[in-house]
Amino acid sequence: MDQRSGQKRAVEFLYPPIDPFDQRVLDMGDGHRIYVEQCGHPQGRPVVVFHGGPGGGCSPAMRRYFDPTVYRVILFDQRGCGRSRPHASVIANTTWHLVEDVETICKALEIDRFIGFGGSWGATLALIYALTHPERVEHLILRGVFLMTKAELKWFYGGGAGAFFPELWGRFAAAIPAAERDNLIAAYHRRLFSGNLMEETRFGRIWANWENALASIQNDGPMGESPSDYARAFARLENHYFHNGGFLQSDGWILKERKRIEHIPAHIIQGRYDMICPPLAAWQLADGWDRCQLNMVPLAGHALSEPGISEALVRTMDSLRRG
């Protein structure tokens, strides 16, 4: 989860924009080409940024959480979104493909170990990567934790969040005939993969607008329409992953396997009033993990651009500058 539109508003305490010193497209050998950029200090401490969605793509705003004199920041657009190609494609596009893409990026950039920085679905992917390759990850910075469980998906697509935003939920659900509303993820899946571009775009916008409207605690109604190409790719990829349970072996897999990464220090920045990824998942992840610090930010929602969230992330990254 987590759309790029939640990162538009500048916050005074963020670092100034950092221009990339390296931009490239890596061919993954299976039809996918992944956009990768590096910014900050070329010999700095590596940080790999995991964007949200799935399907959100990285943006220049994501460069502004890191001291450019200290960190070597690596951003990439995950399969099917942003500047990666083919656009909106779900062929050969699973969590495990993304994990191997990170491995390919690290090898291409000659990175042995790095700090993983991710929010929402980006936190999910960072955790899954760390569970798969714990030797690569020296620290985890997670925001708006999402553990890809049935309970979390039921909350957001089964009416839980809708109880707080009934008028917005009504619009999201009303796009689907009543007979299909018992499983909105499956119902939207049929339309987002219908093969009819106009239908896929229409339902992509409805899907994206529901999430976008709940991203920030400052929002109190529908936000502006996302660009059609972006909304279609975002919705198709996100729905594809959710429809398939994140391609994980079992429900609750991340928590079941947490022992593999409990030696890795972690910081969690969580909005107390996050309507997309409620705080319970962050608390469950941190509970019993001795090297994990949970920072529950009051009066904050889900978006990366929330002032309290941004401030906490910058403060955390600054605290790690000395290694």
C-alpha positions as CSV (number, residue, x, y, z in Angstrom):
1,M,0.0,0.0,0.0
2,D,1.0,3.7,-0.1
3,Q,0.6,5.9,-3.1
4,R,3.1,8.4,-4.5
5,S,0.5,11.2,-4.1
6,G,1.0,11.0,-0.4
7,Q,4.5,12.4,-0.8
8,K,3.8,15.7,-2.6
9,R,3.8,18.2,0.3
10,A,7.2,19.5,1.2
11,V,8.2,19.6,4.9
12,E,10.6,22.3,6.1
13,F,12.9,20.0,8.1
14,L,13.7,17.6,5.2
15,Y,17.0,17.7,3.5
16,P,17.1,19.6,0.2
17,P,16.5,17.6,-3.0
18,I,19.4,15.4,-4.0
19,D,20.1,14.9,-7.7
20,P,21.0,11.3,-8.7
21,F,24.6,10.7,-9.6
22,D,23.8,7.5,-11.4
23,Q,20.6,6.4,-13.2
24,R,20.4,3.1,-15.1
25,V,18.0,0.4,-16.2
26,L,18.9,-3.2,-15.4
27,D,17.7,-6.0,-17.5
28,M,16.5,-8.9,-15.3
29,G,16.6,-11.4,-18.1
30,D,12.9,-12.4,-18.0
31,G,11.3,-9.5,-19.9
32,H,11.5,-7.0,-17.0
33,R,13.7,-3.9,-17.0
34,I,14.1,-2.2,-13.7
35,Y,14.9,1.5,-13.2
36,V,17.5,2.2,-10.5
37,E,19.0,5.5,-9.3
38,Q,21.7,6.4,-6.8
39,C,22.0,9.8,-5.1
40,G,23.9,11.3,-2.1
41,H,27.5,10.3,-1.4
42,P,29.0,7.8,-3.9
43,Q,31.1,6.2,-1.1
44,G,28.5,6.7,1.6
45,R,26.7,4.2,3.8
46,P,24.2,2.4,1.5
47,V,20.5,2.7,2.0
48,V,18.0,0.8,-0.2
49,V,14.6,2.4,-0.4
50,F,11.6,0.2,-0.9
51,H,8.6,2.1,-2.2
52,G,5.0,1.3,-1.4
53,G,2.1,-0.1,-3.3
54,P,2.8,-2.6,-4.8
55,G,2.9,-0.3,-7.8
56,G,3.6,3.0,-6.3
57,G,7.0,3.7,-7.8
58,C,9.7,5.8,-6.3
59,S,9.7,9.6,-6.4
60,P,12.2,12.5,-5.9
61,A,10.6,13.2,-2.5
62,M,12.0,9.9,-1.2
63,R,15.5,11.2,-1.5
64,R,14.9,13.9,1.1
65,Y,15.2,11.8,4.2
66,F,18.9,11.2,4.1
67,D,22.0,13.4,4.8
68,P,23.6,13.5,1.3
69,T,27.0,13.8,2.8
70,V,26.6,10.5,4.7
71,Y,24.3,8.2,2.8
72,R,24.5,6.5,-0.6
73,V,20.8,6.2,-1.4
74,I,19.5,3.6,-3.9
75,L,16.0,3.9,-5.2
76,F,14.3,1.6,-7.7
77,D,10.9,1.2,-9.3
78,Q,9.6,-2.3,-8.7
79,R,8.4,-4.4,-11.6
80,G,5.6,-3.0,-13.6
81,C,5.5,0.5,-12.2
82,G,7.3,3.9,-12.4
83,R,10.0,3.9,-15.0
84,S,10.4,0.1,-15.0
85,R,9.1,-1.8,-18.0
86,P,6.8,-3.4,-19.1
87,H,4.3,-1.0,-17.5
88,A,1.4,-2.5,-15.4
89,S,2.5,-6.0,-16.2
90,V,1.9,-8.8,-13.7
91,I,3.7,-11.5,-15.7
92,A,6.7,-12.8,-13.8
93,N,5.8,-10.3,-11.1
94,T,5.7,-11.8,-7.6
95,T,7.2,-10.9,-4.2
96,W,10.0,-13.4,-4.9
97,H,10.8,-11.8,-8.2
98,L,11.2,-8.5,-6.4
99,V,13.5,-10.1,-3.7
100,E,15.7,-11.4,-6.5
101,D,15.7,-8.0,-8.2
102,V,17.1,-6.4,-5.1
103,E,19.9,-9.1,-5.1
104,T,20.6,-8.2,-8.8
105,I,20.7,-4.5,-7.9
106,C,23.1,-5.1,-5.0
107,K,25.4,-7.2,-7.1
108,A,25.4,-4.7,-10.0
109,L,26.2,-1.8,-7.6
110,E,28.7,-3.9,-5.6
111,I,26.8,-3.5,-2.3
112,D,27.4,-6.1,0.3
113,R,25.2,-4.8,3.2
114,F,22.8,-1.9,3.4
115,I,20.1,-0.2,5.5
116,G,16.6,-1.1,4.4
117,F,14.2,1.8,4.4
118,G,10.6,1.2,3.5
119,G,7.0,2.1,4.3
120,S,3.7,0.3,3.9
121,W,4.2,-2.4,1.2
122,G,7.8,-1.1,1.2
123,A,8.1,-2.2,4.8
124,T,6.6,-5.6,3.8
125,L,9.1,-6.1,1.1
126,A,12.0,-4.9,3.2
127,L,11.1,-7.4,5.9
128,I,10.7,-10.3,3.4
129,Y,14.0,-9.4,1.8
130,A,15.7,-9.4,5.2
131,L,14.1,-12.7,6.1
132,T,15.4,-14.2,2.9
133,H,18.9,-12.5,2.9
134,P,19.6,-11.5,6.6
135,E,23.3,-11.3,5.9
136,R,22.7,-8.3,3.5
137,V,20.7,-6.1,5.9
138,E,22.4,-4.2,8.7
139,H,19.4,-2.1,9.9
140,L,15.7,-1.8,9.1
141,I,13.8,1.5,9.1
142,L,10.1,0.7,8.7
143,R,7.1,3.1,8.4
144,G,3.4,2.2,8.4
145,V,3.9,-1.5,8.9
146,F,2.0,-3.9,6.7
147,L,2.4,-7.6,7.2
148,M,0.3,-8.9,4.3
149,T,-2.2,-10.8,6.4
150,K,-5.8,-11.6,5.7
151,A,-6.8,-9.5,8.7
152,E,-5.2,-6.4,7.3
153,L,-6.7,-6.9,3.9
154,K,-10.1,-7.5,5.4
155,W,-9.8,-4.3,7.4
156,F,-9.2,-2.2,4.3
157,Y,-11.2,-4.0,1.7
158,G,-13.9,-5.6,3.9
159,G,-15.4,-2.6,5.6
160,G,-13.2,-2.0,8.7
161,A,-11.7,1.3,7.5
162,G,-15.0,2.0,5.8
163,A,-16.7,2.3,9.2
164,F,-14.7,5.5,9.7
165,F,-15.3,6.8,6.1
166,P,-18.7,5.5,5.2
167,E,-19.4,7.9,2.4
168,L,-16.0,7.1,0.7
169,W,-16.5,3.4,1.3
170,G,-19.9,3.6,-0.2
171,R,-18.4,4.9,-3.4
172,F,-15.8,2.2,-3.5
173,A,-18.2,-0.6,-2.9
174,A,-21.0,0.8,-5.1
175,A,-18.9,0.4,-8.2
176,I,-19.4,-3.4,-7.8
177,P,-22.7,-5.2,-8.1
178,A,-24.2,-6.2,-4.7
179,A,-23.9,-9.9,-5.5
180,E,-20.0,-9.6,-5.7
181,R,-19.4,-7.4,-2.7
182,D,-18.5,-10.2,-0.3
183,N,-15.0,-10.2,-1.9
184,L,-14.2,-6.8,-3.3
185,I,-10.5,-7.7,-4.0
186,A,-11.7,-10.6,-6.3
187,A,-14.4,-8.4,-7.8
188,Y,-12.0,-5.6,-8.7
189,H,-9.5,-8.2,-10.0
190,R,-12.0,-9.3,-12.6
191,R,-12.4,-5.7,-13.8
192,L,-8.7,-4.6,-13.5
193,F,-7.7,-7.6,-15.7
194,S,-10.7,-7.7,-18.1
195,G,-8.6,-6.8,-21.2
196,N,-10.7,-3.7,-21.7
197,L,-8.4,-0.7,-21.3
198,M,-11.2,1.7,-20.6
199,E,-12.7,-0.5,-17.9
200,E,-9.3,-1.3,-16.3
201,T,-8.5,2.4,-16.2
202,R,-11.9,3.3,-14.7
203,F,-11.7,0.7,-12.0
204,G,-8.0,1.5,-11.4
205,R,-8.9,5.1,-10.6
206,I,-11.7,4.0,-8.2
207,W,-9.3,1.6,-6.5
208,A,-6.5,4.2,-6.2
209,N,-8.9,7.0,-5.0
210,W,-10.1,4.9,-2.1
211,E,-6.6,4.4,-0.7
212,N,-5.5,7.9,-1.6
213,A,-8.4,9.5,0.3
214,L,-7.4,7.7,3.6
215,A,-3.6,8.3,3.3
216,S,-3.3,11.3,5.5
217,I,-4.9,12.4,8.8
218,Q,-5.4,15.8,7.1
219,N,-7.7,14.3,4.4
220,D,-11.4,14.5,4.9
221,G,-12.8,13.6,1.5
222,P,-11.9,12.5,-2.0
223,M,-8.6,13.7,-3.3
224,G,-7.8,14.7,-6.9
225,E,-7.8,12.0,-9.6
226,S,-4.5,10.1,-10.2
227,P,-3.2,10.1,-13.8
228,S,-4.9,7.3,-15.7
229,D,-1.7,5.3,-16.5
230,Y,-0.5,5.6,-13.0
231,A,-3.8,4.6,-11.4
232,R,-4.2,1.6,-13.7
233,A,-0.7,0.3,-13.0
234,F,-1.0,1.0,-9.3
235,A,-4.4,-0.8,-9.0
236,R,-3.5,-3.8,-11.1
237,L,-0.2,-4.5,-9.3
238,E,-1.6,-3.9,-5.8
239,N,-4.7,-6.0,-6.5
240,H,-2.6,-8.8,-8.1
241,Y,-0.5,-9.0,-5.0
242,F,-3.4,-8.9,-2.6
243,H,-5.4,-11.3,-4.6
244,N,-2.5,-13.8,-4.2
245,G,-1.8,-13.1,-0.5
246,G,1.5,-11.5,-1.3
247,F,2.7,-14.9,-2.7
248,L,3.7,-15.8,0.9
249,Q,3.7,-19.4,2.1
250,S,1.1,-18.9,4.7
251,D,-1.0,-16.2,6.4
252,G,1.1,-14.4,9.1
253,W,4.3,-15.7,7.5
254,I,6.4,-12.7,8.4
255,L,5.6,-12.9,12.1
256,K,6.1,-16.7,12.1
257,E,9.6,-16.2,10.7
258,R,10.7,-13.1,12.6
259,K,13.3,-15.0,14.6
260,R,15.5,-15.0,11.5
261,I,16.0,-11.3,11.7
262,E,15.8,-10.6,15.4
263,H,19.6,-10.0,15.5
264,I,19.1,-7.0,13.1
265,P,18.4,-3.6,14.8
266,A,15.2,-2.0,13.6
267,H,13.2,1.2,14.0
268,I,9.5,1.4,13.3
269,I,7.8,4.8,12.7
270,Q,4.0,4.3,12.9
271,G,1.2,6.8,12.7
272,R,-1.2,6.3,15.6
273,Y,-4.2,7.0,13.4
274,D,-3.1,5.1,10.3
275,M,-6.3,4.0,8.6
276,I,-4.6,2.0,5.8
277,C,-2.1,0.1,8.0
278,P,-3.5,0.2,11.6
279,P,-0.9,0.3,14.4
280,L,-1.7,-3.3,15.6
281,A,0.7,-4.8,12.9
282,A,3.6,-2.5,14.0
283,W,3.0,-3.4,17.6
284,Q,2.9,-7.1,16.8
285,L,6.1,-6.9,14.8
286,A,8.0,-5.0,17.6
287,D,6.6,-7.0,20.5
288,G,9.4,-9.3,21.8
289,W,11.9,-8.1,19.3
290,D,14.5,-6.7,21.7
291,R,16.5,-4.8,19.0
292,C,13.4,-3.1,17.6
293,Q,12.3,0.3,18.7
294,L,8.7,1.3,18.0
295,N,7.9,5.0,17.7
296,M,4.1,5.6,17.7
297,V,3.6,9.1,16.3
298,P,0.5,10.8,17.7
299,L,-1.9,12.7,15.4
300,A,-0.4,11.1,12.3
301,G,-1.8,8.8,9.6
302,H,-0.2,6.7,6.9
303,A,1.4,9.0,4.4
304,L,5.2,9.5,4.2
305,S,4.6,13.2,4.0
306,E,2.8,13.5,7.4
307,P,5.0,16.1,9.3
308,G,5.3,13.9,12.4
309,I,6.2,10.8,10.3
310,S,8.7,12.7,8.2
311,E,10.3,14.3,11.3
312,A,10.7,10.9,13.0
313,L,12.2,9.4,9.9
314,V,14.8,12.1,9.4
315,R,15.6,12.1,13.1
316,T,16.1,8.3,13.0
317,M,18.4,8.4,9.9
318,D,20.4,11.2,11.5
319,S,20.9,9.1,14.6
320,L,22.5,6.4,12.4
321,R,25.0,8.6,10.7
322,R,27.9,7.4,12.8
323,G,27.2,3.8,12.1
